[in-house]
Amino acid sequence: MSDPVPPPAPEIIVVTSKRVKCDGGGGALGHPVVFYDMGEDDFVECLYCDRRFVLQAGAGGHGH
């Protein structure tokens, strides 16, 4: 009996702003555009596609 293959890890995207936009990559495999704000955290995960947006070390995070 073989072990099941684990699902691929979610994509990690390093950003310089605490406000991010995700569309799932666009095209037929994408999802509606959603916007997230990290608040006090240094990362946020998309509720549609599980992409993880991580604030770059040293970034101020106050982009528009």
C-alpha positions as CSV (number, residue, x, y, z in Angstrom):
1,M,0.0,0.0,0.0
2,S,1.5,3.3,-1.0
3,D,1.2,6.6,0.8
4,P,-1.3,9.1,-0.7
5,V,0.3,12.0,-2.6
6,P,0.0,15.2,-0.5
7,P,-1.6,18.2,-2.3
8,P,0.8,20.8,-3.5
9,A,1.7,23.6,-1.1
10,P,-0.2,26.8,-1.6
11,E,1.6,29.5,-3.7
12,I,3.5,32.1,-1.6
13,I,3.7,35.6,-3.0
14,V,6.0,38.1,-1.3
15,V,4.5,41.6,-1.4
16,T,5.6,45.1,-0.2
17,S,2.1,46.3,0.9
18,K,-0.3,45.0,3.5
19,R,-3.1,45.5,1.1
20,V,-3.2,42.9,-1.6
21,K,-5.4,41.8,-4.5
22,C,-6.0,38.2,-5.7
23,D,-7.7,36.9,-8.8
24,G,-6.5,33.3,-8.5
25,G,-4.2,33.8,-11.5
26,G,-6.8,35.0,-13.9
27,G,-8.1,33.1,-16.9
28,A,-10.4,30.2,-16.7
29,L,-8.8,28.9,-13.5
30,G,-9.1,32.2,-11.7
31,H,-11.7,33.4,-9.2
32,P,-13.5,36.8,-8.6
33,V,-11.0,39.6,-7.7
34,V,-10.8,39.9,-3.9
35,F,-8.9,42.4,-1.8
36,Y,-7.3,41.7,1.6
37,D,-5.7,43.8,4.3
38,M,-3.2,42.1,6.6
39,G,-4.0,44.3,9.5
40,E,-1.5,43.6,12.3
41,D,-0.2,40.4,10.7
42,D,2.5,40.0,8.1
43,F,0.6,37.7,5.9
44,V,-2.9,36.9,4.6
45,E,-4.3,33.9,2.8
46,C,-6.9,34.0,0.0
47,L,-10.1,32.4,1.0
48,Y,-10.7,31.2,-2.6
49,C,-7.4,29.7,-3.7
50,D,-5.2,29.5,-0.5
51,R,-2.5,31.7,-2.0
52,R,-0.5,33.2,0.9
53,F,0.6,36.8,0.6
54,V,3.6,37.5,2.8
55,L,4.9,41.0,3.6
56,Q,8.6,41.4,2.6
57,A,10.9,41.9,5.5
58,G,11.6,45.5,6.1
59,A,8.6,46.7,3.9
60,G,6.6,49.4,5.4
61,G,3.4,47.9,4.2
62,H,1.5,51.1,3.7
63,G,1.0,50.9,0.0
64,H,-2.3,51.8,-1.7
